[in-house]
Amino acid sequence: MKVWLDVLTPKQANFFGELQRRLSAKGFKTLLTTREYREVNELLELRSIKAIEVGRHGGGELSEKLVESSKRVSALAKVVEEERPEVAISFSSPEAARVAFGLKIPHYCISDSPHAEAVCKLTVPLSEKLFTPWVVPLYAWKKYGMNPRDIVRYRALDPTVWLGGYKADPKLLDGLKLDLSKPIVVIRSPEEFAAYLSDRSSSVSEIASEIIAKFLELADGDSQVVILPRYDSQFERFKKRFGNRIIIPEHVIDAVPLIQSASVFVGGGGTMTAEAALLGIPAISYYPGEPTFVDRFLTTYGLVERLHDPGRIAQRALAISRSGEFREFYRKKAARLVRSMEDPLRVIIKRIFKQ
């Protein structure tokens, strides 16, 4: 049996890379497709994962998203028809769901993001089953027309798939030239081009810069700030404003060892914030939308603090980075949580392939 996996984001590269490995070990053939998108393309190369590049990211304009998505559907249809997979799996990929539906291939959706209404409307109704973490309630999916009997919840958060048994290679950080004796503050820029944040794009684009500026002012040179931008435009903006006062990787890196080395993580999105929390690194979320269900859970559990004012975020990040007590407390708390979780891939493989 051949299984088609459509990889659109860095999270999906990590998740599907491990799923592909498991499926291959069980004798399944796999087809991986992706799109032209810097972070994903470089991460797949870094992970030595081969994927067919079809189409490109549509950027921030709604019209461009629509045009590029329609082009990608057409191009994917040709690839998939030639490859003839028998099952399709995606993280709410509108193009994968549409092509699978059109070619009568069962599509299975994985998602922890019912707040992403645009892609959910285009994927969940076309899916045989929906797989989601247990922290996302069934009612959150009701508006997308999915029968509750076809929703499979696993007791885990998605990053446990690739963080399980992860051991950092110190050499992965050599290019950043970090001084491990000094506090390291890692800041992840927010998503500017997602449809679910389109009404906040102007404010979203500046908040990370303000956090960095406030932190540099307060820290007065005794901390290292590493910023992980999502897009080239963000890279250029941060580089122009802050120059050598911050560290920005020239290329996409394996962020896990960097996060593991951080004194504090400040996240504008969801995946890396969850990674930090599950690794036991003190995390602050400034995600600009309403808190996601994963965010709410991690905040309630005490592994993530949620703040929005750049000044308060900078003050809190500085206080945490200068205190050694936080690290051990968060590490133990996170370890207890991770031990209580099950393996999402085992659940997914069992329910789809009965293995």
Order of alpha helices (4+ residues) and beta strands (2+ residues): beta-alpha-beta-alpha-beta-alpha-beta-alpha-beta-alpha-beta-beta-alpha-beta-alpha-beta-alpha-alpha-beta-alpha-beta-alpha-beta-alpha-alpha-alpha
